[in-house]
Amino acid sequence: MEKQAQYIKSIEIDSLWSNRKHIYWELRPDVNILSGSNGVGKSTIINRSARQLKIIRDHLVTRQPEEGVRFTFYPEDATAIQFDVISSIDRPVLNSELLEKISGADIRTELDWQLYHLQRRYLNYQVNIGNRIIALLTSGNPDDQRLATELTKSKKIFQDLIDELFAPTAKTIVRDSNEIFFNQYGEKIPPYILSSGEKQLLVIMLTALVQENRPAVLFMDEPEISLHIEWQQKLISLIRTLNPNVQIILCTHSPAIIMDGWIDAVTEIEDITK
């Protein structure tokens, strides 16, 4: 039976760039920030690690594994881990008209496509929370009623944070909708017409929310792209407010990401390269 890990203790890659580099990265359970100049392999480490974890998670025995990519989990007898990967570049998608017909949404970019899938996860999240609340409220145990109240807090925190962050453009999240919509000057708008930076931040925060406070890994490749400086400074704290059990693994060029107390979480790529 598959045993889920709480976090990744280390990532080892034997052959980065045709056997020219050996990577061994010991990770913290909370935040890990990979720094280095352009072209040294930061994104390659993030992407190869995520691809190998996907193969492990999906049991893709017919697919060639990422050669020489190994993980040490905590606890060490764990065999897999929950994880999410967030893409930062808002590129146009091919066949956007076909995707729009399939989804019923205005899918034009990669961030739109991520948002569409997160909308589905958001619906499942609400169903799961609702079922757990019903079970607690009908148990007859007074302590369970307190726990049921606690289960509603994360969604409200998410909504309050989004309203605060989007306040400069007068957008507020619609609170009585099962999907993500916004009010702006009396008009109800879908998330697909937000700016790239707003969509990027929404994708990151919604991903953290639907992890339901469970141990998980969040991979991000230069998440500061499209985010203005104040959002960059708050990013890690925002994520950990919504899921304090998430292990963040990211690469960045922005000093603003570490300004809110995360300088000790930075690893230079030269320090993990042999």
MARVEX-919918 format. One record per residue: residue in three letters; x, y, z of N, C-alpha, C in turn. Coordinates in steps of 0.2 Angstrom, whole numbers, padded with zeros to 4 digits. Layout:
% MARVEX-919918
{r "ALA",{X,Y,Z},{X,Y,Z},{X,Y,Z}}
...
//
This chain:
% MARVEX-919918
{r "MET",{0004,-0006,0000},{0000,0000,0000},{0004,0006,0000}}
{r "GLU",{0002,0011,-0004},{0006,0017,-0005},{0006,0021,0002}}
{r "LYS",{0012,0024,0004},{0012,0028,0010},{0014,0035,0008}}
{r "GLN",{0010,0040,0010},{0011,0047,0009},{0016,0050,0013}}
{r "ALA",{0021,0054,0010},{0026,0057,0014},{0023,0064,0017}}
{r "GLN",{0027,0067,0022},{0025,0073,0024},{0029,0079,0021}}
{r "TYR",{0035,0077,0019},{0039,0082,0015},{0045,0078,0011}}
{r "ILE",{0048,0082,0007},{0054,0079,0004},{0060,0081,0008}}
{r "LYS",{0064,0076,0010},{0071,0078,0013},{0076,0080,0009}}
{r "SER",{0077,0077,0003},{0082,0078,-0002},{0080,0076,-0009}}
{r "ILE",{0083,0080,-0014},{0083,0078,-0021},{0090,0077,-0023}}
{r "GLU",{0090,0072,-0027},{0097,0070,-0030},{0096,0069,-0037}}
{r "ILE",{0100,0072,-0041},{0100,0071,-0049},{0107,0070,-0051}}
{r "ASP",{0108,0064,-0054},{0114,0061,-0056},{0117,0065,-0062}}
{r "SER",{0113,0067,-0067},{0116,0069,-0073},{0112,0075,-0076}}
{r "LEU",{0113,0081,-0073},{0111,0087,-0075},{0115,0089,-0081}}
{r "TRP",{0112,0090,-0087},{0116,0093,-0093},{0121,0087,-0095}}
{r "SER",{0119,0081,-0097},{0123,0076,-0100},{0129,0075,-0095}}
{r "ASN",{0128,0073,-0089},{0133,0070,-0084},{0138,0076,-0082}}
{r "ARG",{0137,0082,-0084},{0141,0087,-0082},{0140,0090,-0075}}
{r "LYS",{0134,0088,-0072},{0133,0091,-0065},{0129,0085,-0061}}
{r "HIS",{0131,0085,-0055},{0128,0081,-0050},{0125,0085,-0045}}
{r "ILE",{0118,0084,-0044},{0115,0089,-0039},{0113,0085,-0033}}
{r "TYR",{0114,0087,-0027},{0111,0085,-0021},{0109,0090,-0016}}
{r "TRP",{0102,0091,-0015},{0099,0096,-0012},{0096,0094,-0006}}
{r "GLU",{0098,0096,0000},{0095,0094,0006},{0090,0100,0008}}
{r "LEU",{0083,0098,0009},{0078,0102,0009},{0075,0103,0016}}
{r "ARG",{0073,0109,0017},{0069,0111,0023},{0062,0109,0023}}
{r "PRO",{0058,0107,0028},{0051,0105,0027},{0047,0111,0026}}
{r "ASP",{0049,0117,0026},{0044,0122,0025},{0046,0126,0019}}
{r "VAL",{0051,0130,0018},{0052,0134,0012},{0059,0133,0009}}
{r "ASN",{0060,0132,0003},{0066,0131,0000},{0067,0135,-0007}}
{r "ILE",{0071,0140,-0007},{0072,0144,-0013},{0079,0143,-0016}}
{r "LEU",{0078,0142,-0022},{0084,0140,-0026},{0086,0147,-0030}}
{r "SER",{0092,0149,-0029},{0095,0155,-0033},{0101,0153,-0037}}
{r "GLY",{0102,0158,-0042},{0108,0157,-0046},{0106,0161,-0053}}
{r "SER",{0112,0162,-0057},{0111,0166,-0063},{0107,0162,-0068}}
{r "ASN",{0106,0165,-0073},{0102,0162,-0079},{0106,0157,-0082}}
{r "GLY",{0102,0151,-0083},{0106,0146,-0087},{0109,0141,-0083}}
{r "VAL",{0109,0141,-0076},{0113,0136,-0072},{0109,0130,-0070}}
{r "GLY",{0103,0130,-0072},{0099,0124,-0071},{0094,0124,-0066}}
{r "LYS",{0092,0130,-0063},{0087,0130,-0058},{0080,0127,-0060}}
{r "SER",{0078,0130,-0066},{0071,0127,-0069},{0072,0120,-0070}}
{r "THR",{0077,0118,-0073},{0078,0111,-0074},{0077,0106,-0068}}
{r "ILE",{0080,0108,-0063},{0080,0104,-0056},{0072,0104,-0054}}
{r "ILE",{0069,0110,-0054},{0062,0110,-0053},{0058,0106,-0057}}
{r "ASN",{0059,0106,-0064},{0054,0103,-0068},{0056,0095,-0069}}
{r "ARG",{0062,0093,-0068},{0064,0086,-0068},{0061,0083,-0062}}
{r "SER",{0061,0086,-0056},{0059,0084,-0050},{0051,0083,-0050}}
{r "ALA",{0048,0088,-0053},{0041,0087,-0053},{0038,0082,-0058}}
{r "ARG",{0042,0081,-0064},{0040,0075,-0069},{0041,0069,-0065}}
{r "GLN",{0046,0068,-0062},{0048,0061,-0058},{0042,0060,-0053}}
{r "LEU",{0040,0065,-0049},{0035,0064,-0044},{0028,0062,-0048}}
{r "LYS",{0027,0065,-0054},{0021,0063,-0057},{0021,0056,-0059}}
{r "ILE",{0027,0054,-0062},{0027,0047,-0064},{0026,0042,-0058}}
{r "ILE",{0029,0044,-0052},{0027,0040,-0046},{0020,0040,-0044}}
{r "ARG",{0017,0046,-0044},{0010,0047,-0042},{0005,0043,-0046}}
{r "ASP",{0006,0044,-0053},{0002,0041,-0058},{0003,0034,-0060}}
{r "HIS",{0008,0031,-0057},{0010,0024,-0058},{0011,0023,-0066}}
{r "LEU",{0015,0028,-0069},{0015,0027,-0076},{0021,0023,-0078}}
{r "VAL",{0020,0016,-0077},{0025,0011,-0078},{0027,0011,-0086}}
{r "THR",{0023,0013,-0090},{0024,0013,-0097},{0029,0019,-0099}}
{r "ARG",{0029,0024,-0095},{0033,0030,-0097},{0040,0029,-0094}}
{r "GLN",{0045,0031,-0098},{0052,0031,-0095},{0053,0036,-0090}}
{r "PRO",{0055,0034,-0084},{0056,0038,-0078},{0062,0043,-0080}}
{r "GLU",{0062,0049,-0076},{0067,0054,-0076},{0074,0050,-0074}}
{r "GLU",{0078,0049,-0078},{0084,0045,-0076},{0088,0049,-0071}}
{r "GLY",{0090,0045,-0066},{0095,0048,-0061},{0091,0053,-0056}}
{r "VAL",{0085,0053,-0055},{0081,0058,-0051},{0079,0054,-0045}}
{r "ARG",{0081,0055,-0039},{0079,0052,-0033},{0077,0056,-0027}}
{r "PHE",{0073,0054,-0023},{0070,0058,-0018},{0071,0054,-0011}}
{r "THR",{0073,0057,-0006},{0072,0055,0001},{0066,0058,0004}}
{r "PHE",{0061,0054,0007},{0055,0057,0010},{0056,0057,0017}}
{r "TYR",{0051,0061,0020},{0050,0060,0028},{0043,0058,0029}}
{r "PRO",{0042,0053,0032},{0046,0048,0035},{0049,0044,0029}}
{r "GLU",{0055,0041,0030},{0059,0037,0025},{0056,0031,0022}}
{r "ASP",{0051,0028,0025},{0048,0023,0022},{0042,0025,0018}}
{r "ALA",{0041,0031,0017},{0035,0034,0012},{0037,0032,0005}}
{r "THR",{0032,0031,0001},{0034,0030,-0006},{0031,0035,-0011}}
{r "ALA",{0027,0040,-0009},{0025,0045,-0013},{0023,0051,-0009}}
{r "ILE",{0021,0057,-0012},{0019,0063,-0009},{0014,0067,-0013}}
{r "GLN",{0010,0070,-0010},{0005,0075,-0014},{0009,0081,-0016}}
{r "PHE",{0008,0083,-0022},{0011,0089,-0024},{0008,0093,-0030}}
{r "ASP",{0009,0099,-0031},{0006,0103,-0036},{0012,0107,-0039}}
{r "VAL",{0011,0109,-0046},{0016,0112,-0050},{0012,0118,-0052}}
{r "ILE",{0015,0124,-0051},{0012,0130,-0054},{0017,0133,-0060}}
{r "SER",{0014,0134,-0065},{0017,0137,-0071},{0016,0145,-0071}}
{r "SER",{0021,0149,-0072},{0021,0156,-0071},{0020,0160,-0077}}
{r "ILE",{0022,0157,-0083},{0021,0161,-0089},{0014,0160,-0092}}
{r "ASP",{0011,0166,-0094},{0005,0166,-0096},{0005,0166,-0104}}
{r "ARG",{0007,0160,-0107},{0007,0160,-0114},{0000,0158,-0117}}
{r "PRO",{-0001,0160,-0123},{-0007,0158,-0127},{-0007,0150,-0128}}
{r "VAL",{-0013,0147,-0127},{-0014,0140,-0128},{-0016,0139,-0135}}
{r "LEU",{-0013,0133,-0138},{-0016,0131,-0144},{-0023,0128,-0144}}
{r "ASN",{-0027,0129,-0149},{-0034,0126,-0150},{-0038,0129,-0144}}
{r "SER",{-0037,0136,-0143},{-0041,0139,-0138},{-0049,0139,-0139}}
{r "GLU",{-0051,0139,-0145},{-0058,0138,-0147},{-0060,0131,-0145}}
{r "LEU",{-0056,0126,-0146},{-0058,0119,-0144},{-0059,0119,-0137}}
{r "LEU",{-0054,0121,-0133},{-0054,0121,-0126},{-0060,0125,-0123}}
{r "GLU",{-0062,0131,-0126},{-0068,0134,-0124},{-0074,0130,-0125}}
{r "LYS",{-0075,0127,-0130},{-0081,0123,-0132},{-0081,0117,-0126}}
{r "ILE",{-0075,0114,-0125},{-0075,0108,-0120},{-0077,0111,-0113}}
{r "SER",{-0074,0116,-0111},{-0074,0119,-0104},{-0080,0123,-0103}}
{r "GLY",{-0082,0127,-0108},{-0088,0132,-0107},{-0085,0138,-0104}}
{r "ALA",{-0078,0139,-0104},{-0075,0145,-0101},{-0071,0148,-0107}}
{r "ASP",{-0069,0154,-0105},{-0065,0158,-0110},{-0057,0156,-0109}}
{r "ILE",{-0055,0151,-0112},{-0048,0148,-0111},{-0044,0151,-0116}}
{r "ARG",{-0039,0155,-0115},{-0035,0158,-0120},{-0028,0157,-0118}}
{r "THR",{-0026,0156,-0112},{-0019,0156,-0110},{-0018,0150,-0105}}
{r "GLU",{-0012,0148,-0104},{-0010,0143,-0099},{-0013,0144,-0092}}
{r "LEU",{-0013,0150,-0090},{-0015,0152,-0083},{-0023,0151,-0083}}
{r "ASP",{-0026,0153,-0089},{-0033,0151,-0089},{-0035,0144,-0088}}
{r "TRP",{-0031,0140,-0092},{-0032,0132,-0091},{-0030,0130,-0084}}
{r "GLN",{-0025,0133,-0081},{-0024,0131,-0074},{-0030,0133,-0070}}
{r "LEU",{-0033,0139,-0071},{-0039,0141,-0067},{-0045,0137,-0068}}
{r "TYR",{-0046,0135,-0074},{-0051,0130,-0076},{-0051,0124,-0071}}
{r "HIS",{-0045,0121,-0071},{-0044,0115,-0067},{-0045,0116,-0060}}
{r "LEU",{-0042,0122,-0058},{-0043,0123,-0051},{-0050,0125,-0049}}
{r "GLN",{-0054,0127,-0053},{-0061,0128,-0052},{-0065,0121,-0050}}
{r "ARG",{-0063,0116,-0054},{-0065,0110,-0052},{-0063,0107,-0046}}
{r "ARG",{-0057,0108,-0044},{-0054,0106,-0038},{-0057,0110,-0032}}
{r "TYR",{-0059,0116,-0033},{-0062,0121,-0028},{-0069,0118,-0027}}
{r "LEU",{-0073,0116,-0032},{-0079,0113,-0031},{-0079,0106,-0026}}
{r "ASN",{-0074,0102,-0028},{-0073,0096,-0024},{-0071,0098,-0017}}
{r "TYR",{-0067,0103,-0016},{-0065,0105,-0010},{-0071,0107,-0005}}
{r "GLN",{-0075,0111,-0008},{-0081,0113,-0004},{-0086,0107,-0003}}
{r "VAL",{-0086,0102,-0007},{-0090,0096,-0006},{-0087,0092,0000}}
{r "ASN",{-0080,0091,0000},{-0077,0087,0005},{-0078,0091,0012}}
{r "ILE",{-0077,0097,0012},{-0077,0101,0018},{-0085,0101,0021}}
{r "GLY",{-0090,0101,0016},{-0097,0101,0018},{-0098,0094,0021}}
{r "ASN",{-0096,0089,0018},{-0097,0082,0020},{-0094,0081,0027}}
{r "ARG",{-0088,0084,0028},{-0085,0083,0035},{-0088,0087,0040}}
{r "ILE",{-0091,0093,0038},{-0095,0097,0043},{-0101,0093,0045}}
{r "ILE",{-0105,0090,0040},{-0111,0087,0042},{-0110,0081,0047}}
{r "ALA",{-0104,0077,0045},{-0102,0072,0049},{-0101,0074,0057}}
{r "LEU",{-0097,0079,0057},{-0096,0082,0064},{-0102,0084,0068}}
{r "LEU",{-0106,0088,0064},{-0112,0091,0067},{-0117,0086,0070}}
{r "THR",{-0117,0080,0066},{-0122,0075,0068},{-0119,0069,0072}}
{r "SER",{-0113,0070,0075},{-0110,0065,0079},{-0112,0065,0086}}
{r "GLY",{-0115,0071,0088},{-0117,0071,0095},{-0112,0073,0100}}
{r "ASN",{-0106,0074,0097},{-0100,0076,0102},{-0099,0083,0102}}
{r "PRO",{-0100,0087,0108},{-0099,0094,0108},{-0092,0096,0105}}
{r "ASP",{-0087,0093,0106},{-0080,0094,0103},{-0080,0094,0095}}
{r "ASP",{-0084,0090,0093},{-0085,0089,0085},{-0088,0096,0082}}
{r "GLN",{-0093,0099,0086},{-0096,0105,0084},{-0091,0111,0083}}
{r "ARG",{-0086,0111,0088},{-0081,0116,0087},{-0076,0114,0081}}
{r "LEU",{-0075,0108,0080},{-0071,0106,0074},{-0074,0108,0068}}
{r "ALA",{-0081,0107,0068},{-0084,0109,0062},{-0084,0116,0060}}
{r "THR",{-0084,0121,0065},{-0083,0128,0064},{-0076,0129,0062}}
{r "GLU",{-0071,0126,0064},{-0064,0127,0062},{-0063,0125,0054}}
{r "LEU",{-0067,0121,0052},{-0067,0119,0045},{-0069,0124,0040}}
{r "THR",{-0073,0129,0042},{-0075,0134,0038},{-0070,0140,0038}}
{r "LYS",{-0065,0140,0042},{-0061,0146,0042},{-0057,0147,0036}}
{r "SER",{-0054,0141,0034},{-0049,0142,0028},{-0052,0146,0022}}
{r "LYS",{-0058,0144,0020},{-0061,0147,0015},{-0062,0154,0016}}
{r "LYS",{-0064,0156,0022},{-0066,0163,0023},{-0059,0167,0023}}
{r "ILE",{-0054,0164,0026},{-0047,0167,0026},{-0045,0168,0019}}
{r "PHE",{-0046,0163,0014},{-0044,0164,0007},{-0048,0170,0004}}
{r "GLN",{-0055,0170,0005},{-0059,0175,0002},{-0057,0182,0005}}
{r "ASP",{-0055,0183,0012},{-0053,0189,0014},{-0047,0192,0011}}
{r "LEU",{-0042,0187,0011},{-0035,0189,0008},{-0036,0191,0001}}
{r "ILE",{-0040,0188,-0003},{-0041,0190,-0010},{-0044,0197,-0011}}
{r "ASP",{-0049,0198,-0007},{-0052,0204,-0007},{-0047,0210,-0005}}
{r "GLU",{-0043,0209,0000},{-0038,0213,0002},{-0033,0215,-0003}}
{r "LEU",{-0031,0209,-0007},{-0026,0210,-0012},{-0028,0213,-0018}}
{r "PHE",{-0035,0212,-0020},{-0037,0215,-0026},{-0041,0222,-0025}}
{r "ALA",{-0041,0224,-0019},{-0044,0230,-0017},{-0043,0236,-0021}}
{r "PRO",{-0036,0237,-0023},{-0035,0243,-0027},{-0038,0243,-0034}}
{r "THR",{-0041,0238,-0037},{-0045,0238,-0043},{-0052,0236,-0041}}
{r "ALA",{-0054,0237,-0035},{-0061,0237,-0033},{-0064,0230,-0035}}
{r "LYS",{-0060,0225,-0034},{-0063,0218,-0036},{-0064,0215,-0029}}
{r "THR",{-0070,0211,-0028},{-0071,0207,-0022},{-0074,0201,-0024}}
{r "ILE",{-0072,0195,-0021},{-0074,0189,-0023},{-0081,0188,-0021}}
{r "VAL",{-0085,0184,-0025},{-0092,0183,-0024},{-0092,0177,-0019}}
{r "ARG",{-0095,0178,-0013},{-0095,0173,-0008},{-0100,0168,-0008}}
{r "ASP",{-0106,0169,-0012},{-0111,0164,-0012},{-0111,0160,-0018}}
{r "SER",{-0105,0160,-0022},{-0105,0156,-0028},{-0101,0150,-0026}}
{r "ASN",{-0102,0144,-0030},{-0098,0138,-0029},{-0092,0138,-0033}}
{r "GLU",{-0092,0143,-0038},{-0086,0144,-0042},{-0083,0151,-0041}}
{r "ILE",{-0077,0152,-0043},{-0074,0159,-0042},{-0076,0164,-0047}}
{r "PHE",{-0079,0169,-0044},{-0081,0175,-0048},{-0080,0181,-0044}}
{r "PHE",{-0080,0187,-0047},{-0078,0193,-0044},{-0084,0198,-0045}}
{r "ASN",{-0085,0203,-0040},{-0089,0209,-0042},{-0084,0214,-0043}}
{r "GLN",{-0085,0218,-0048},{-0082,0224,-0049},{-0086,0230,-0052}}
{r "TYR",{-0088,0235,-0047},{-0092,0240,-0049},{-0099,0238,-0051}}
{r "GLY",{-0101,0233,-0047},{-0108,0230,-0049},{-0109,0225,-0054}}
{r "GLU",{-0103,0223,-0057},{-0103,0218,-0063},{-0100,0212,-0060}}
{r "LYS",{-0103,0206,-0062},{-0100,0200,-0060},{-0096,0197,-0065}}
{r "ILE",{-0089,0196,-0064},{-0084,0194,-0069},{-0081,0188,-0067}}
{r "PRO",{-0079,0184,-0073},{-0076,0177,-0071},{-0068,0179,-0070}}
{r "PRO",{-0065,0174,-0068},{-0057,0175,-0066},{-0053,0175,-0073}}
{r "TYR",{-0056,0173,-0078},{-0052,0173,-0085},{-0051,0179,-0088}}
{r "ILE",{-0054,0185,-0085},{-0053,0191,-0088},{-0048,0196,-0083}}
{r "LEU",{-0046,0193,-0078},{-0041,0196,-0074},{-0035,0197,-0077}}
{r "SER",{-0031,0202,-0075},{-0024,0203,-0077},{-0020,0197,-0076}}
{r "SER",{-0014,0196,-0080},{-0010,0190,-0079},{-0007,0190,-0072}}
{r "GLY",{-0005,0196,-0069},{-0003,0195,-0062},{-0009,0193,-0057}}
{r "GLU",{-0015,0196,-0058},{-0020,0193,-0054},{-0022,0186,-0054}}
{r "LYS",{-0022,0184,-0061},{-0023,0176,-0062},{-0017,0172,-0059}}
{r "GLN",{-0011,0175,-0059},{-0005,0171,-0056},{-0006,0170,-0049}}
{r "LEU",{-0008,0176,-0045},{-0009,0176,-0038},{-0015,0171,-0036}}
{r "LEU",{-0020,0172,-0040},{-0026,0168,-0038},{-0025,0160,-0039}}
{r "VAL",{-0021,0158,-0044},{-0019,0151,-0045},{-0015,0149,-0039}}
{r "ILE",{-0010,0153,-0037},{-0006,0151,-0032},{-0010,0150,-0025}}
{r "MET",{-0014,0155,-0024},{-0018,0155,-0017},{-0023,0149,-0018}}
{r "LEU",{-0026,0149,-0023},{-0032,0143,-0024},{-0029,0136,-0023}}
{r "THR",{-0023,0135,-0026},{-0019,0129,-0025},{-0018,0127,-0018}}
{r "ALA",{-0015,0132,-0014},{-0014,0131,-0007},{-0020,0130,-0003}}
{r "LEU",{-0026,0133,-0005},{-0032,0132,-0001},{-0035,0125,-0003}}
{r "VAL",{-0035,0123,-0009},{-0038,0116,-0010},{-0033,0110,-0008}}
{r "GLN",{-0027,0112,-0006},{-0023,0106,-0002},{-0026,0104,0004}}
{r "GLU",{-0031,0108,0007},{-0035,0107,0013},{-0030,0106,0019}}
{r "ASN",{-0025,0110,0020},{-0021,0109,0026},{-0017,0103,0026}}
{r "ARG",{-0016,0099,0021},{-0013,0093,0021},{-0006,0094,0019}}
{r "PRO",{-0001,0089,0022},{0006,0089,0019},{0006,0089,0012}}
{r "ALA",{0010,0093,0008},{0010,0093,0001},{0016,0097,-0001}}
{r "VAL",{0018,0096,-0007},{0024,0100,-0010},{0021,0105,-0015}}
{r "LEU",{0024,0111,-0015},{0022,0116,-0020},{0028,0118,-0024}}
{r "PHE",{0028,0116,-0030},{0034,0118,-0035},{0032,0124,-0039}}
{r "MET",{0036,0129,-0039},{0035,0135,-0043},{0042,0137,-0046}}
{r "ASP",{0041,0139,-0052},{0047,0141,-0056},{0046,0148,-0058}}
{r "GLU",{0050,0153,-0054},{0050,0160,-0055},{0042,0162,-0054}}
{r "PRO",{0040,0161,-0048},{0033,0163,-0047},{0032,0171,-0047}}
{r "GLU",{0037,0175,-0046},{0036,0182,-0046},{0035,0185,-0053}}
{r "ILE",{0035,0181,-0058},{0033,0184,-0065},{0026,0186,-0065}}
{r "SER",{0025,0192,-0067},{0018,0196,-0067},{0016,0199,-0061}}
{r "LEU",{0019,0197,-0055},{0017,0200,-0049},{0021,0206,-0047}}
{r "HIS",{0017,0211,-0045},{0021,0217,-0043},{0024,0216,-0036}}
{r "ILE",{0028,0221,-0034},{0033,0220,-0029},{0030,0218,-0022}}
{r "GLU",{0024,0221,-0020},{0021,0220,-0014},{0019,0213,-0014}}
{r "TRP",{0016,0211,-0019},{0013,0204,-0019},{0019,0199,-0019}}
{r "GLN",{0025,0200,-0022},{0031,0196,-0021},{0033,0195,-0014}}
{r "GLN",{0033,0201,-0010},{0035,0201,-0004},{0031,0197,0001}}
{r "LYS",{0025,0197,-0001},{0020,0193,0004},{0019,0186,0002}}
{r "LEU",{0021,0184,-0004},{0019,0178,-0007},{0020,0172,-0003}}
{r "ILE",{0026,0171,0000},{0027,0164,0004},{0022,0165,0010}}
{r "SER",{0022,0170,0014},{0017,0171,0019},{0010,0169,0018}}
{r "LEU",{0008,0172,0012},{0001,0171,0010},{0000,0163,0009}}
{r "ILE",{0004,0160,0005},{0004,0153,0004},{0003,0149,0011}}
{r "ARG",{0008,0150,0015},{0008,0147,0022},{0002,0148,0026}}
{r "THR",{-0001,0154,0025},{-0007,0156,0029},{-0012,0151,0027}}
{r "LEU",{-0013,0149,0021},{-0018,0145,0018},{-0017,0138,0019}}
{r "ASN",{-0010,0136,0019},{-0008,0129,0021},{-0002,0129,0024}}
{r "PRO",{-0002,0129,0031},{0005,0129,0035},{0008,0123,0034}}
{r "ASN",{0005,0117,0031},{0009,0111,0031},{0012,0110,0024}}
{r "VAL",{0012,0115,0020},{0015,0114,0013},{0022,0115,0013}}
{r "GLN",{0026,0111,0009},{0033,0112,0008},{0034,0116,0001}}
{r "ILE",{0037,0122,0001},{0037,0126,-0005},{0044,0125,-0007}}
{r "ILE",{0045,0123,-0014},{0051,0123,-0017},{0051,0127,-0024}}
{r "LEU",{0055,0132,-0024},{0054,0137,-0029},{0061,0139,-0031}}
{r "CYS",{0061,0142,-0038},{0067,0146,-0040},{0065,0153,-0042}}
{r "THR",{0070,0157,-0041},{0068,0164,-0042},{0074,0169,-0043}}
{r "HIS",{0073,0174,-0047},{0078,0179,-0047},{0076,0186,-0043}}
{r "SER",{0070,0185,-0040},{0068,0191,-0036},{0070,0192,-0029}}
{r "PRO",{0074,0197,-0027},{0076,0197,-0020},{0069,0199,-0015}}
{r "ALA",{0064,0201,-0019},{0058,0203,-0015},{0055,0197,-0012}}
{r "ILE",{0056,0191,-0015},{0053,0185,-0012},{0055,0183,-0005}}
{r "ILE",{0061,0185,-0004},{0064,0183,0003},{0064,0188,0008}}
{r "MET",{0062,0194,0006},{0062,0200,0010},{0058,0199,0017}}
{r "ASP",{0053,0195,0017},{0048,0194,0022},{0051,0188,0027}}
{r "GLY",{0057,0188,0028},{0060,0184,0033},{0062,0177,0031}}
{r "TRP",{0064,0176,0024},{0065,0170,0021},{0072,0169,0018}}
{r "ILE",{0077,0174,0020},{0084,0174,0018},{0087,0167,0019}}
{r "ASP",{0086,0164,0025},{0089,0158,0027},{0087,0152,0023}}
{r "ALA",{0081,0153,0019},{0079,0147,0015},{0082,0147,0008}}
{r "VAL",{0086,0152,0007},{0089,0152,0000},{0095,0147,0000}}
{r "THR",{0095,0144,-0006},{0101,0139,-0008},{0104,0142,-0014}}
{r "GLU",{0110,0143,-0015},{0114,0144,-0021},{0115,0138,-0025}}
{r "ILE",{0114,0138,-0031},{0114,0132,-0035},{0121,0129,-0035}}
{r "GLU",{0126,0133,-0034},{0133,0131,-0034},{0135,0127,-0027}}
{r "ASP",{0131,0128,-0022},{0132,0125,-0016},{0129,0117,-0016}}
{r "ILE",{0125,0116,-0021},{0122,0109,-0021},{0124,0105,-0027}}
{r "THR",{0129,0108,-0031},{0132,0105,-0037},{0139,0102,-0036}}
{r "LYS",{0140,0096,-0039},{0146,0093,-0039},{0149,0092,-0046}}
//
